[in-house]
Amino acid sequence: MDSSSRLLIICPGWCGEIRDVIYSDNGSITVIYRVTIRGSDGEAFRESTGTAFPNDGLMSDPVAAAEEIAFCRACARFGLGLYLYHEEETS
């Protein structure tokens, strides 16, 4: 089960959006991503960034890679998806 599917179970009605994509002179791509969770008393959001380098040869789509990193970090700012970081440590 992927992260967005788990988030849908925990927080139905959540939404996410790319706020900006920044192409740096050094070749890196940074995505700013916002996750919004709707509750009975209103909305709360968290934003975070993810950066990828297209010239490292490990990914076919560096924007998607940066988006995934930013999404995971924004979820972690809610306390959600922290298992993703623990999975990376054990891999």
N, C-alpha and C positions, 0 to 999 in steps of 0.2 A: 504494500500500500504506500503510495507516495505522500509527500507532505501536505499537499493541498487536499487530498482525500481525507487525511486524518483531521485536518483543520475543519473541514466541512462537518465532520461528526461532532467535534468538540464545540465548534462555534458556527452553527448554521447561519447563513446570511452574511458571512464575512465577504469582503471584497478586497481586491488588490489592484494596484495600478503602478505603472512606471511613471515616475514624476519627471525624470530627466535622464538623458544618456549623454555622457561627457566623453569626448574623444580627445585624449591628451597628446601633446607633442611627442611624448616618449613612447607612444604606441598603445598605451593602456586604454581600456574602455571601462568607465565607471557608470553604474546604473544606480539611481536613487529610486527606491521602491517604498510604497506605502501600503500597509495592511490596515484595514478598517474593520472593526468588530462592532456589530450593532447589538444592543441590548435593550431591555425594556425601559431603561432610564436614559437612553441616548446612544451616541456613538463614541468610540475611542479609537485612536489610531496611533501607530508607531511607524517611523520611517528609519531606514538604514541604507547603507551603500554596499555595493559589491564591485570588485575590480578584477578584471581579467586582462591577460596579455595575449593577443592573438598570435604572436610569433613564438610561443612556447611549444607549438605543435601538438598539444594534448587535447585540443578541442576543435570541433568543426565550426562552431558558432560562438564566438567570444561574447557577444551581447547576451545570448541566452545563458551562458555560464555566469556572467556578472549578475544577471537578473536572479538566477537561482541562489547565488550567494547572498544578495541583498534581501531576497524574500525570507530566507532562513534566519538571517540576522534580525529582520523586523519582527518575525514571529518570536524569536528568542527574547526580544525586548518586552514581550507580553508574558514571557515565561513558558511559551509554547514551543515545541519542536526542539527542546534542549537535548533530546535523545540523539538528534543528528550529530551534534558535536561529540557525543560519547561514542557513536558508531565509528566516526573518523579516527578517534584515538585508538580503537581496538583493531582497525583494519591494517 
